[in-house]
Amino acid sequence: MNKEAGYSYLYNKKISMDEEILEYKKKLESEKEEQPFWEKDCITVEEAAAYTGVGRTKIRELVVIKNSPFIVQKGTQYFIIRKKFENFIEQQTSI
C-alpha cells in the first residue's frame, strides 16, 4: 500500500468511525428521552418535583444539606437517586 492510499484508507476509516460514534450518541440520547423519569435511577430536581409533588425550592433546600443520602453531584448539577429519595420522603412526617 503506497503512502497516498494509506492516508485515504485512514481518512475513510476515521469518517466511518465518526459516523458510528454519532449514530451511537443519537441512540443513547433517544433512549434517554424515551425513558419516563419514574423509571430512571437518577432524576433531576425538576423531575423529582413533578414525581413527588414537593416543590422545586424545597427539593433544592434538601439537596444542599451535607451528607444527603439521596444526592449525587456531577460538577455543579445535582441528581437525586429516586429510590433513596422515595424512602426519605416516606420516613418524614413533614417536609
C-alpha positions in Angstrom: 0.0 0.0 0.0 1.5 3.3 -1.0 1.5 6.4 1.3 -1.3 8.1 -0.5 -3.5 5.0 -0.4 -2.7 4.6 3.3 -3.9 8.2 4.1 -7.0 7.6 2.1 -7.7 4.4 3.9 -7.2 6.1 7.3 -9.3 9.1 6.3 -12.2 6.8 5.2 -11.9 4.7 8.4 -12.0 7.9 10.5 -15.1 9.1 8.7 -16.8 5.7 9.3 -15.8 5.7 12.9 -17.1 9.3 13.3 -20.4 8.2 11.8 -20.6 5.2 14.1 -20.0 7.4 17.1 -22.6 9.9 16.1 -25.1 7.1 15.5 -24.4 5.6 18.9 -24.7 9.1 20.5 -28.1 9.6 18.8 -29.3 6.2 20.0 -28.3 7.0 23.6 -30.0 10.4 23.5 -33.2 8.9 22.1 -33.3 6.2 24.8 -32.7 8.8 27.5 -35.6 10.9 26.2 -37.9 8.0 25.8 -37.5 6.7 29.4 -40.0 8.1 31.8 -38.5 9.7 34.9 -40.3 7.4 37.3 -38.3 4.5 35.8 -34.9 6.3 36.0 -32.5 5.6 38.8 -31.3 9.2 39.0 -33.6 12.2 38.3 -33.2 16.0 38.2 -34.7 18.4 40.7 -37.4 19.3 38.3 -38.3 15.6 37.7 -38.3 14.9 41.4 -40.7 17.8 41.9 -43.0 16.5 39.2 -42.8 13.0 40.5 -43.3 13.7 44.3 -45.4 16.9 44.3 -42.8 18.5 46.5 -41.8 22.0 45.3 -38.5 22.5 43.5 -37.4 25.1 46.0 -37.9 22.6 48.9 -36.1 19.9 47.0 -33.2 22.3 46.3 -33.0 23.0 50.1 -32.8 19.3 50.8 -30.1 18.9 48.1 -27.7 21.3 49.7 -27.8 19.5 53.1 -24.5 17.9 53.6 -24.4 14.1 53.5 -27.8 13.8 52.0 -28.2 10.0 51.3 -30.1 10.5 48.0 -27.9 13.1 46.2 -25.3 12.5 43.5 -23.3 15.5 42.3 -21.9 15.8 38.8 -20.0 19.1 38.5 -22.4 21.8 39.5 -25.5 19.7 38.8 -27.3 17.6 41.4 -29.1 14.3 40.7 -31.4 12.6 43.0 -31.3 8.9 43.5 -35.0 8.2 43.0 -35.5 5.1 45.3 -33.5 6.6 48.2 -35.5 9.9 47.8 -38.7 7.9 47.9 -37.6 6.2 51.1 -36.5 9.5 52.6 -39.9 11.1 51.9 -41.8 8.1 53.3 -39.9 8.4 56.6 -40.7 12.2 57.0 -43.7 13.4 58.9 -43.3 16.9 57.3 -41.0 18.3 54.7 
